[in-house]
């Protein structure tokens, strides 16, 4: 396993000093959306947070090539500025030397924030389906219950990792939570609008499989806990019981990061 050693650091703002949040991006080897990864990474980096990545065996993760290159990038993929910050992120020490989430003894407990980026490329099934990841999440997620200062953030297909992480009673860790994820209508428009050229590229589990919204809704105590805002403007959901923030798609990535930073700042606000 490769790792980046992180020295203890502090963040100082008017009237308060607090220990720098430690952030972990949990990823598959390949297939995550570059916007949903690079935009939060850059925001957290700019805020002074300490960041690490983890993949199954410590292999450097690579985001979905179709979202970064060629006509698919120009038509549907990452914006030019996102491509730039993605390339910068890919050269960072933390992304070049990720941890291994399958290594014996690995735990999420050392981190204040665990982030699950999305991505519809089929490679993300590596993390969505991993029983190792499910166990790690089942152990960590309850520790985000307020007034805890630990946080989980998930965007788009990243929410599916949480949906599939179930306790001994078969309940997902987000069973009680308000959440969003990729809305069914967004997924259907992308899939049917590109199927003639890209086949089932936009369906992570192939043609005819249930959509992300359905896969998340069915693990909730009440389907109304799923918030499927169809306005393309930035939107996130912050749960009231847990320090859990979710978002729908790349267009939410900047707000997603901003709200997580606000949440951390609120932990240390002087009243």
HELIX and SHEET records of a PDB file:
HELIX    1   1 UNK A   34  UNK A   46  1                                  13    
HELIX    2   2 UNK A   65  UNK A   67  5                                   3    
HELIX    3   3 UNK A   70  UNK A   76  1                                   7    
HELIX    4   4 UNK A   80  UNK A   90  1                                  11    
HELIX    5   5 UNK A   93  UNK A   96  1                                   4    
HELIX    6   6 UNK A  122  UNK A  124  5                                   3    
HELIX    7   7 UNK A  125  UNK A  128  1                                   4    
HELIX    8   8 UNK A  131  UNK A  141  1                                  11    
HELIX    9   9 UNK A  142  UNK A  144  5                                   3    
HELIX   10  10 UNK A  158  UNK A  163  1                                   6    
HELIX   11  11 UNK A  184  UNK A  198  1                                  15    
HELIX   12  12 UNK A  212  UNK A  217  1                                   6    
HELIX   13  13 UNK A  223  UNK A  225  5                                   3    
HELIX   14  14 UNK A  250  UNK A  252  5                                   3    
HELIX   15  15 UNK A  253  UNK A  267  1                                  15    
SHEET    1   A 2 UNK A  10  UNK A  13  0                                        
SHEET    2   A 2 UNK A  16  UNK A  19 -1                                        
SHEET    1   B 7 UNK A  99  UNK A 100  0                                        
SHEET    2   B 7 UNK A  50  UNK A  55  1                                        
SHEET    3   B 7 UNK A  22  UNK A  26  1                                        
SHEET    4   B 7 UNK A 113  UNK A 116  1                                        
SHEET    5   B 7 UNK A 151  UNK A 155  1                                        
SHEET    6   B 7 UNK A 244  UNK A 247  1                                        
SHEET    7   B 7 UNK A 236  UNK A 238 -1                                        
SHEET    1   C 2 UNK A  30  UNK A  32  0                                        
SHEET    2   C 2 UNK A  62  UNK A  63  1                                        
END                                                                             
